[in-house]
Amino acid sequence: MFGFLGLLLGVTAGALTGVAIKGLIDEPVVSGSGALMFYAAFGISSLMTMFVMLNYLSMGLLVTGEKFDIRLGMKSAVIDLADISAVRIAEPQSRMTRAAAQSRPDRRSIAKLWSVLGVKTGIEIDIRSGDDSVVTWFVASLDAEALSEKLGAVIPSNASDESSEDSDSSSGA
């Protein structure tokens, strides 16, 4: 996807530069209000392409204190670590395949996809909501195993489950 957007940006910038240089050296290709509209359109298309490249092709994940922060472009979400009941590595699939699989009854339903174009791996997070229901989110990651391990290490419910198992075994002895 970066290649396509880069090519689009290169063609736009090349045409803009070529027309501008031609206008400086020789007879302008466009002039007057036509030139104003031409340069404005190409400038806006370049800015839109840059906006898409910077906002929708990179995602930030941050675990701080008791929160898991997900940022994708202008969208963001903050999850309390206490609300996460399970983290597992999702099977590698493309973004389109994952979205299409939502209609299959034998698959786990994903409530929210935090995916980046071109990243096929990630984790699935089970999140408890206020009404005791559990929703599953997919979060894309180039290193899904490391992210799963890091989240698994800081989720309070896992620590309390392990400590209750330890106290059960020690009280029975």
C-alpha positions as CSV (number, residue, x, y, z in Angstrom):
1,M,0.0,0.0,0.0
2,F,2.9,2.3,0.8
3,G,4.2,1.7,-2.8
4,F,0.9,2.6,-4.4
5,L,0.5,5.8,-2.3
6,G,4.1,6.7,-2.9
7,L,3.6,6.2,-6.6
8,L,0.5,8.4,-6.5
9,L,2.3,11.1,-4.6
10,G,5.3,10.9,-7.0
11,V,3.1,11.2,-10.1
12,T,1.2,14.2,-8.5
13,A,4.4,15.9,-7.4
14,G,6.1,15.2,-10.7
15,A,3.2,16.7,-12.8
16,L,3.1,19.7,-10.5
17,T,6.8,20.3,-10.8
18,G,6.9,19.6,-14.5
19,V,4.2,22.1,-15.3
20,A,5.7,24.7,-12.9
21,I,9.2,24.4,-14.5
22,K,7.8,24.5,-18.0
23,G,6.0,27.7,-17.1
24,L,9.2,29.3,-15.7
25,I,11.4,28.3,-18.7
26,D,9.0,28.7,-21.6
27,E,5.4,29.3,-22.5
28,P,3.2,28.3,-19.5
29,V,1.0,25.2,-20.0
30,V,-1.8,26.8,-17.9
31,S,-2.2,30.5,-17.0
32,G,-4.5,32.8,-15.2
33,S,-7.3,31.3,-13.1
34,G,-6.8,27.9,-14.8
35,A,-3.3,27.8,-13.3
36,L,-4.6,28.7,-9.9
37,M,-7.2,25.9,-10.0
38,F,-4.5,23.5,-11.4
39,Y,-2.0,24.2,-8.7
40,A,-4.6,24.2,-6.0
41,A,-6.0,20.8,-7.1
42,F,-2.6,19.2,-7.3
43,G,-1.5,20.7,-4.0
44,I,-4.7,19.4,-2.3
45,S,-4.3,15.9,-3.8
46,S,-0.7,15.8,-2.6
47,L,-1.8,16.8,0.9
48,M,-4.6,14.3,1.0
49,T,-2.2,11.5,-0.1
50,M,0.3,12.5,2.6
51,F,-2.6,12.5,5.2
52,V,-3.6,9.0,4.3
53,M,0.0,7.8,4.4
54,L,0.6,9.3,7.8
55,N,-2.7,8.5,9.5
56,Y,-3.9,5.2,8.3
57,L,-0.7,3.2,7.7
58,S,0.8,3.4,11.1
59,M,-0.6,2.4,14.5
60,G,0.7,3.2,18.0
61,L,0.2,0.8,20.9
62,L,1.2,1.8,24.5
63,V,0.7,0.1,27.8
64,T,0.9,2.6,30.7
65,G,0.0,1.9,34.3
66,E,-3.5,0.3,34.2
67,K,-4.3,1.3,30.6
68,F,-3.7,-0.1,27.1
69,D,-3.8,2.8,24.5
70,I,-4.4,2.1,20.8
71,R,-3.9,4.9,18.3
72,L,-4.7,4.6,14.6
73,G,-4.7,7.8,12.7
74,M,-7.3,10.1,14.2
75,K,-9.0,7.2,16.0
76,S,-8.0,6.0,19.4
77,A,-9.2,3.8,22.2
78,V,-8.1,3.3,25.8
79,I,-8.8,-0.1,27.5
80,D,-8.5,-0.7,31.2
81,L,-6.2,-3.6,31.7
82,A,-8.6,-4.9,34.4
83,D,-11.3,-5.3,31.7
84,I,-9.1,-7.6,29.5
85,S,-10.1,-11.2,30.2
86,A,-7.9,-12.9,27.5
87,V,-5.2,-12.2,24.9
88,R,-4.4,-14.7,22.2
89,I,-2.4,-14.6,18.9
90,A,-4.7,-14.4,15.9
91,E,-4.1,-16.5,12.9
92,P,-2.4,-14.6,10.0
93,Q,-5.0,-13.3,7.6
94,S,-5.3,-10.2,5.3
95,R,-7.5,-7.4,6.4
96,M,-10.2,-8.2,3.8
97,T,-10.2,-11.9,4.7
98,R,-10.6,-11.1,8.4
99,A,-13.5,-8.8,7.6
100,A,-15.2,-11.3,5.3
101,A,-14.8,-14.1,7.9
102,Q,-17.1,-12.2,10.3
103,S,-20.1,-13.6,8.6
104,R,-19.0,-17.2,9.2
105,P,-20.8,-18.8,12.2
106,D,-17.8,-21.1,13.1
107,R,-15.5,-18.1,13.7
108,R,-15.3,-15.8,16.7
109,S,-17.0,-12.5,16.1
110,I,-14.7,-9.5,16.1
111,A,-16.4,-6.4,17.5
112,K,-13.6,-4.0,16.4
113,L,-10.8,-4.3,13.9
114,W,-7.7,-2.2,14.6
115,S,-5.8,-3.1,11.5
116,V,-3.2,-1.5,9.4
117,L,-3.0,-2.2,5.6
118,G,-0.4,-4.8,4.9
119,V,-0.1,-6.2,8.4
120,K,-1.6,-9.7,8.5
121,T,-0.7,-10.7,12.0
122,G,-2.0,-9.5,15.4
123,I,-3.7,-10.4,18.6
124,E,-7.3,-10.9,19.7
125,I,-8.3,-9.3,23.0
126,D,-11.4,-10.3,24.9
127,I,-12.8,-7.3,26.8
128,R,-15.4,-7.4,29.5
129,S,-18.0,-4.7,29.3
130,G,-20.2,-3.3,32.1
131,D,-23.1,-5.8,31.5
132,D,-20.8,-8.8,31.9
133,S,-20.6,-9.5,28.2
134,V,-17.3,-10.1,26.5
135,V,-16.4,-8.5,23.1
136,T,-13.4,-9.4,21.0
137,W,-11.1,-6.8,19.4
138,F,-8.4,-7.6,16.8
139,V,-5.3,-5.5,17.1
140,A,-2.7,-5.7,14.3
141,S,0.9,-6.1,15.2
142,L,4.0,-7.1,13.2
143,D,5.2,-9.0,16.3
144,A,2.0,-10.5,17.7
145,E,3.9,-13.0,20.0
146,A,5.8,-10.2,21.8
147,L,2.6,-8.0,22.2
148,S,0.6,-11.0,23.5
149,E,3.4,-11.8,26.0
150,K,3.6,-8.2,27.2
151,L,-0.1,-7.8,27.6
152,G,-0.4,-11.2,29.3
153,A,2.2,-10.2,31.8
154,V,0.4,-7.0,32.9
155,I,-3.2,-8.1,32.9
156,P,-4.4,-8.1,36.5
157,S,-6.9,-10.9,36.1
158,N,-4.2,-13.4,35.0
159,A,-2.2,-12.5,38.1
160,S,-5.2,-12.9,40.4
161,D,-6.1,-16.3,38.8
162,E,-2.5,-17.5,39.4
163,S,-2.4,-16.3,42.9
164,S,-5.8,-17.9,43.7
165,E,-4.5,-21.2,42.4
166,D,-1.3,-20.9,44.5
167,S,-3.4,-20.2,47.6
168,D,-5.7,-23.1,46.9
169,S,-2.8,-25.5,46.6
170,S,-1.1,-24.2,49.8
171,S,-4.2,-24.3,51.9
172,G,-4.9,-27.9,50.9
173,A,-1.5,-29.1,52.0
